[in-house]
Amino acid sequence: MSLWGVFFFIWTLVCYAFAKKLFIHTRKIYFSPIIVVPILSILSIIIFQRTFQDYYTYTQYLVAMLGPITVAFAIPVFRYRTMIRKYFKVLIITSSISMLIGILSSWFLANLFNIEQIVKNSLLARSISIPFALILTKKIDGSISLIPLFTVITGLVGMLFGDLFLIWMRYQHRIAHGAAFGNAAHAMGIARAQQRHSEEGVVASLSMIISGIIMVLFAPPIIALIKMLS
């Protein structure tokens, strides 16, 4: 048994409990557990001069729980099933367009900055939640180590700046706002959308699941085609 692994496992849970209470008390987005916990975890690794592998020894089981948690996001959808049926086709179309834009923009920027292939492949899977991204990364020869980082950064940017972008767009529609957060910032976007309104949270949840399924099923052949044509 790795004592450091046990320590980091307990440390992560304690940090999460602390961050959650802090966030509930302050309601400040920068005190969200998704921001606070990684910072405290990285600091602990640096302070104790340990490696990421020490940290990942047992915390990997927390990552494994992301799959069932993602499925649980679909449960609130049942409550709004009438609304979802009305906009389901629209959500599929927007999720598909979001997927295509995410792949093309990542590929273009990666080529522009001459990023090495394994990093480039990992970037292509950044726009969906981690459980889906891990599956897609294996299919397109990306890095399992890098994709959580890219996915978290994508989610953070969407969560922190999504409100400003929606204000700039001047389009007041809860369905559109929820779809935007779910497609652009996945799990973190759902958290932010839920804070704004329950309808936005439900639409964000469904959009994230739809985009994840679409990416896993259709992204590999699309990426293969892009590579062949480039």
C-alpha positions in Angstrom: 0.0 0.0 0.0 1.3 3.5 -0.9 1.0 5.8 2.1 1.4 8.8 -0.1 -1.4 7.5 -2.3 -3.7 7.2 0.7 -2.7 10.6 1.9 -3.5 12.3 -1.4 -6.8 10.4 -1.6 -7.9 11.7 1.8 -6.4 15.1 1.0 -8.5 15.4 -2.1 -11.7 14.5 -0.3 -11.0 17.0 2.5 -10.2 19.7 0.0 -13.4 19.1 -1.8 -15.5 19.2 1.4 -13.8 22.5 2.4 -14.2 24.0 -1.1 -17.8 23.0 -1.3 -18.6 24.7 2.0 -16.7 27.7 1.0 -18.5 28.0 -2.3 -22.0 27.5 -0.7 -21.1 30.2 1.9 -19.7 32.8 -0.6 -21.4 31.8 -3.9 -18.3 33.1 -5.7 -17.5 31.1 -8.8 -13.7 31.3 -8.2 -14.3 29.3 -4.9 -15.9 26.5 -6.9 -14.4 23.0 -5.9 -13.3 22.5 -9.5 -11.0 25.5 -9.1 -9.9 25.2 -5.5 -9.3 21.4 -5.3 -6.8 21.2 -8.2 -4.9 24.3 -6.9 -4.6 22.8 -3.4 -3.7 19.4 -4.8 -0.9 20.8 -7.0 0.4 22.8 -4.1 0.5 19.7 -1.9 2.5 17.8 -4.6 5.0 20.6 -4.9 5.3 21.2 -1.2 5.9 17.5 -0.4 8.0 17.0 -3.5 6.0 14.1 -4.8 5.1 13.0 -8.3 1.8 12.9 -10.1 1.9 9.1 -10.0 2.0 9.3 -6.2 -1.1 11.5 -6.3 -2.9 9.3 -8.9 -2.3 6.0 -7.1 -5.7 6.0 -5.4 -7.3 9.2 -6.6 -7.8 7.4 -10.0 -10.8 5.7 -8.3 -12.4 9.1 -8.0 -11.9 9.6 -11.7 -13.5 6.2 -12.4 -16.7 7.5 -10.7 -17.1 10.1 -13.4 -18.8 7.7 -15.7 -21.8 6.9 -13.3 -21.9 10.5 -12.3 -22.3 11.6 -15.9 -25.2 9.2 -16.4 -26.8 10.7 -13.3 -26.9 14.0 -15.0 -29.7 12.6 -17.2 -32.0 12.0 -14.2 -33.3 15.6 -13.9 -34.1 15.5 -17.6 -37.2 13.3 -16.9 -38.7 16.2 -14.9 -38.6 18.4 -18.0 -39.3 15.7 -20.5 -42.1 17.7 -22.2 -39.8 20.6 -22.8 -37.0 18.3 -23.9 -39.2 16.5 -26.5 -40.0 19.9 -27.9 -36.3 20.9 -28.4 -34.7 17.5 -28.8 -34.0 17.9 -32.5 -32.6 21.4 -32.0 -30.3 20.1 -29.3 -28.9 17.3 -31.5 -28.2 19.8 -34.3 -26.5 22.3 -32.0 -24.4 19.6 -30.3 -23.4 18.3 -33.8 -22.4 21.7 -34.9 -20.5 22.3 -31.6 -18.6 19.1 -32.1 -17.6 20.0 -35.6 -16.5 23.5 -34.7 -14.5 22.1 -31.7 -12.6 19.6 -33.8 -11.9 22.0 -36.7 -10.8 24.9 -34.4 -8.5 22.6 -32.3 -7.0 21.1 -35.5 -6.4 24.5 -37.0 -4.8 26.0 -34.0 -2.7 22.9 -33.3 -1.3 23.1 -36.9 -0.8 26.8 -36.7 1.4 26.4 -33.6 3.1 23.2 -34.9 2.1 21.1 -31.9 3.3 17.5 -31.8 0.9 14.9 -32.9 0.0 13.2 -29.6 -0.9 16.6 -28.1 -2.8 17.6 -31.2 -4.9 14.4 -30.9 -5.6 15.0 -27.3 -6.8 18.5 -28.0 -9.3 17.2 -30.4 -11.2 15.5 -27.6 -11.1 18.4 -25.1 -14.7 19.6 -25.8 -16.6 16.8 -24.0 -16.7 15.6 -20.4 -13.9 13.5 -19.2 -15.5 10.0 -19.3 -16.4 10.5 -23.0 -13.1 12.3 -23.7 -11.1 9.3 -22.3 -12.9 6.9 -24.6 -12.4 9.2 -27.6 -8.7 9.8 -26.8 -8.0 6.1 -26.9 -9.6 5.8 -30.3 -7.6 8.7 -31.8 -4.2 7.9 -30.2 -4.2 10.8 -27.8 -2.7 11.0 -24.4 -4.7 9.8 -21.4 -2.5 11.9 -19.2 -3.1 15.1 -21.1 -6.8 14.9 -21.9 -8.1 15.5 -18.3 -6.0 18.7 -18.2 -7.3 20.0 -21.5 -10.9 19.1 -20.6 -10.7 20.9 -17.2 -9.2 24.0 -18.8 -11.9 24.0 -21.5 -14.6 23.7 -18.8 -13.1 26.4 -16.6 -12.9 28.9 -19.4 -16.5 28.2 -20.4 -17.7 28.4 -16.8 -15.8 31.6 -16.0 -16.5 33.5 -19.2 -19.7 32.0 -20.5 -21.9 34.6 -18.8 -20.0 37.4 -20.5 -20.2 35.8 -23.9 -24.0 35.3 -23.5 -24.4 38.9 -22.4 -22.4 40.0 -25.5 -24.6 37.8 -27.7 -27.8 39.5 -26.3 -29.9 36.5 -26.9 -32.2 35.8 -24.0 -33.4 32.2 -24.2 -32.9 29.7 -21.4 -32.7 26.7 -23.9 -30.0 28.4 -25.9 -28.0 29.4 -22.8 -28.2 25.9 -21.3 -27.1 24.3 -24.6 -24.2 26.7 -24.8 -23.0 25.9 -21.3 -23.4 22.1 -21.8 -21.7 22.0 -25.2 -18.9 24.4 -24.4 -18.1 23.7 -20.8 -19.6 20.2 -20.1 -19.8 19.3 -16.4 -18.6 22.7 -15.2 -21.0 24.4 -17.6 -23.8 22.3 -16.1 -22.9 23.6 -12.6 -23.0 27.2 -13.8 -26.2 26.7 -15.8 -27.9 25.1 -12.8 -26.9 28.2 -10.7 -28.6 30.4 -13.3 -31.8 28.5 -13.7 -33.0 24.9 -13.3 -34.2 24.7 -17.0 -30.7 25.8 -18.1 -29.1 23.2 -16.0 -31.3 20.4 -17.4 -30.7 21.5 -21.0 -26.9 21.8 -20.3 -27.0 18.2 -18.9 -28.7 16.8 -21.9 -26.5 18.7 -24.3 -23.4 17.4 -22.6 -24.5 13.8 -22.9 -25.6 14.2 -26.5 -22.4 15.9 -27.6 -20.4 13.2 -25.8 -22.2 10.4 -27.5 -21.9 12.1 -30.9 -18.2 12.8 -30.4 -17.4 9.2 -29.4 -19.4 7.8 -32.4 -18.6 10.2 -35.2 -15.4 12.1 -34.2 -12.9 9.3 -35.1 -13.9 9.0 -38.8 -14.2 12.8 -39.1 -10.7 13.2 -37.6 -9.3 10.5 -39.8 -10.8 12.4 -42.9 -9.4 15.7 -41.7 -5.9 14.1 -41.3 -6.1 12.6 -44.7 -7.1 15.8 -46.4 -4.6 18.0 -44.6 
